[in-house]
Amino acid sequence: MRVIEIDTRKIKDWNSFHAYFKEIMGFPESYAENMDAWISCMSDIDRSKPGMTKILIKPGETLTIKLFNAADFKERCPDQLQALLECSAFVNMRKIENDANTRISIALY
């Protein structure tokens, strides 16, 4: 299992959400800063070579995203939190449909 830590205090709106994830995950310069692009990048976490993200895990492993200050984040940025949860679930569904065991988990702290 690979763990990345997200300090949600650095997220204030959609622009900062995408900028922070781009930085932490190493999304490419061409990252379109929308949730469709986020899904595309996160769907690539188990590839054998860097491409859409610098964070790579082995096929079948789990990437856990620890969201620190989650209660505050829920109050300040409910749309961003909801999108993060839904889009992570979508990436997982895509992996299941393709018989891949790689998953994203979200841990709220």
C-alpha positions in Angstrom: 0.0 0.0 0.0 1.2 3.5 -0.9 0.0 6.5 1.2 0.0 10.1 0.2 -0.9 12.8 2.7 -3.1 15.8 1.7 -3.2 18.9 3.9 -6.7 20.0 3.0 -6.0 23.5 4.5 -4.1 24.1 1.2 -7.4 23.6 -0.7 -9.7 26.7 -0.8 -11.5 26.3 -4.1 -11.3 24.4 -7.4 -8.2 26.2 -8.6 -6.3 25.3 -5.5 -7.7 21.7 -5.5 -6.3 21.1 -8.9 -3.0 22.9 -8.3 -2.4 21.0 -5.1 -3.2 17.5 -6.6 -1.1 18.4 -9.7 1.8 19.2 -7.4 1.4 16.2 -5.0 0.6 13.6 -7.7 3.0 15.0 -10.3 0.3 15.4 -13.0 1.7 16.5 -16.4 1.9 20.1 -17.4 -0.9 19.4 -19.8 -3.3 18.6 -16.9 -6.6 20.2 -17.8 -7.6 21.1 -14.2 -11.0 19.4 -14.1 -12.3 16.2 -12.7 -12.3 14.4 -16.0 -8.6 15.0 -16.2 -8.2 14.0 -12.5 -9.8 10.7 -13.3 -7.6 10.2 -16.3 -4.5 10.8 -14.3 -5.5 8.8 -11.3 -6.5 5.9 -13.6 -2.8 5.7 -14.6 -1.4 5.1 -11.1 -0.6 1.4 -11.8 1.2 1.8 -15.1 4.7 0.6 -15.3 6.1 4.0 -16.4 5.5 7.5 -15.3 3.1 9.4 -17.6 0.0 10.9 -16.1 1.3 10.9 -12.6 4.7 10.5 -10.7 3.0 8.4 -8.0 3.1 4.9 -9.2 1.9 1.7 -7.4 2.2 -1.9 -8.5 -0.9 -3.4 -10.1 -3.1 -4.8 -7.4 -1.9 -2.4 -4.7 -3.9 0.3 -3.0 -3.1 4.0 -3.0 -4.5 5.5 0.2 -5.1 9.3 0.2 -5.1 10.6 3.7 -7.1 13.8 4.0 -6.0 15.7 7.1 -8.4 18.2 8.6 -11.2 16.4 6.9 -14.0 17.9 9.0 -12.9 21.4 8.3 -12.5 20.5 4.6 -16.0 19.2 4.5 -17.3 22.5 5.9 -15.2 24.8 3.7 -15.1 22.8 0.4 -18.0 20.4 0.3 -18.1 20.3 -3.5 -14.4 19.4 -3.7 -14.7 16.7 -1.1 -17.8 15.1 -2.8 -16.1 15.2 -6.2 -12.9 13.6 -4.7 -15.0 10.8 -3.2 -17.1 10.2 -6.3 -14.2 10.4 -8.7 -12.1 8.0 -6.6 -15.0 5.6 -6.7 -15.3 6.0 -10.4 -11.6 5.2 -10.9 -12.1 2.1 -8.7 -15.1 1.1 -10.7 -13.1 1.4 -13.9 -10.4 -0.8 -12.4 -13.0 -3.4 -11.4 -14.5 -3.4 -14.9 -11.0 -4.0 -16.4 -10.3 -6.9 -13.9 -7.6 -4.8 -12.2 -7.1 -5.1 -8.4 -5.6 -1.6 -8.0 -7.7 0.7 -5.8 -7.8 4.2 -4.4 -8.9 4.5 -0.8 -9.7 7.7 1.0 -8.9 8.1 4.7 -10.4 11.0 6.6 -8.4 12.5 9.5 
